[in-house]
Amino acid sequence: MHFVTGGANNGKAKWVKSFYGLTEIHYWKSPSDKPKIPIDVSRFYGNVVVLERMEEWIKGLTEDASLEECRAIWRSLLGIWQSWESENKERTVVIIGTDITKGIVPLEREERDWRDLTGWAYQDLTEAADRVDVIWYGLNQQLK
């Protein structure tokens, strides 16, 4: 698994496309394509699966469950994606997520919960990932 994060509009998707040499035949999904986080890995195709704007999918989790339930769902999803990868050593799930955890803490509880859950999810993802990159202004810094 490969986690790519950084600020909004800092070139994360462009960097991933270049790094993996991706074409249109790869599975690339974002919340605008599908409102719920992809669970059905049988629909994945290609050896590189990219799940973009993960912070938006995480926000969707908070609409249906408590923070504790969201964390359990998230960890389950990581296991599902890791299992899909382990079926074939050529497979990689790339998760792109904007870092929303810096700056001013929101006043609204829902926004704070989303920010907190995203931070916890990114920590879990960083632990599970084989590689982690931060992209700022189109340049990567490999953290793991």
C-alpha positions in Angstrom: 0.0 0.0 0.0 1.2 3.5 -0.8 -0.1 6.6 1.0 0.3 10.0 -0.7 -0.6 13.1 1.2 0.0 16.8 1.2 -1.8 20.1 0.9 -4.8 20.8 -1.3 -4.0 21.4 -5.0 -0.3 20.6 -4.4 0.0 18.1 -7.3 -0.6 14.7 -5.5 -2.6 13.2 -8.4 -0.2 14.4 -11.0 2.8 13.0 -9.1 1.1 9.6 -8.6 0.3 9.4 -12.4 3.9 10.2 -13.2 5.4 8.0 -10.5 3.4 4.9 -11.6 3.3 5.8 -15.3 -0.5 5.5 -15.2 -2.8 5.4 -18.2 -6.6 5.3 -18.5 -6.6 1.5 -18.0 -6.0 1.7 -14.3 -8.7 1.8 -11.6 -8.9 5.4 -10.3 -11.8 6.4 -8.1 -12.7 9.5 -6.1 -15.8 10.4 -4.1 -17.3 12.2 -7.1 -17.3 8.9 -8.9 -18.7 6.9 -6.1 -20.1 8.4 -2.8 -19.0 5.5 -0.6 -15.5 4.1 0.0 -14.8 1.2 -2.3 -15.2 -2.1 -0.4 -15.8 -4.5 -3.3 -12.3 -5.2 -4.5 -13.7 -7.6 -7.1 -14.3 -4.4 -9.2 -10.6 -3.3 -9.0 -8.7 -3.8 -12.2 -5.1 -3.3 -13.2 -2.2 -3.7 -10.8 -2.4 -0.2 -9.5 -5.6 1.0 -7.8 -5.8 4.6 -6.9 -8.3 5.9 -4.3 -8.2 9.7 -4.4 -9.5 12.3 -2.0 -9.7 9.9 0.9 -10.5 12.7 3.3 -13.9 13.1 1.6 -14.7 9.4 1.9 -13.7 9.5 5.5 -16.1 12.4 6.0 -18.9 10.2 4.6 -18.2 7.7 7.3 -18.9 10.2 10.0 -22.4 10.8 8.6 -23.5 7.2 9.4 -21.5 6.1 12.4 -19.9 7.1 15.7 -16.2 7.9 15.7 -15.4 4.5 17.3 -17.5 2.7 14.7 -15.8 4.8 11.9 -12.3 3.7 13.2 -13.4 0.1 13.2 -14.8 0.4 9.7 -11.6 2.1 8.5 -9.3 -0.6 9.9 -11.5 -3.2 8.3 -11.1 -1.4 4.9 -7.4 -1.3 5.3 -7.4 -5.1 5.9 -9.6 -5.6 2.8 -7.3 -3.6 0.6 -4.2 -5.3 2.0 -5.7 -8.7 1.3 -6.4 -7.7 -2.3 -2.7 -6.6 -2.6 -1.4 -9.8 -1.1 -3.2 -12.0 -3.7 -0.6 -10.7 -6.3 2.8 -9.2 -5.5 2.4 -6.8 -8.5 -0.7 -5.2 -7.0 -0.6 -1.8 -5.2 -3.4 0.3 -3.6 -2.4 4.0 -3.7 -4.4 6.2 -1.4 -4.3 9.9 -1.9 -5.5 12.1 0.9 -5.3 15.8 1.5 -3.9 16.8 4.9 -6.7 18.6 6.7 -5.3 18.2 10.2 -3.2 21.4 10.3 -4.3 24.9 10.9 -7.2 26.3 12.9 -9.4 23.7 14.7 -13.0 24.0 13.5 -15.7 25.3 15.8 -18.4 22.9 14.6 -18.3 19.5 16.3 -18.9 17.6 13.0 -16.0 19.3 11.3 -13.7 18.6 14.4 -14.8 14.9 14.4 -14.0 14.7 10.6 -10.6 16.3 11.2 -9.8 14.0 14.1 -11.0 10.9 12.3 -9.0 11.8 9.3 -5.9 12.2 11.4 -6.4 8.8 13.1 -7.1 7.2 9.7 -3.9 8.6 8.2 -1.9 7.4 11.2 -3.4 3.9 10.7 -2.7 4.1 6.9 0.9 5.3 7.5 1.4 2.3 9.7 -0.1 -0.1 7.2 1.6 1.4 4.1 4.8 0.1 2.6 5.5 3.6 1.3 4.4 7.1 2.4 5.1 10.3 0.4 4.2 13.9 1.1 3.7 16.1 -1.9 4.2 19.9 -1.6 4.1 22.0 -4.8 4.6 19.0 -7.0 7.7 17.7 -5.2 7.7 14.6 -3.1 9.4 13.8 0.2 9.4 10.1 1.0 8.7 9.5 4.7 8.6 5.7 4.7 
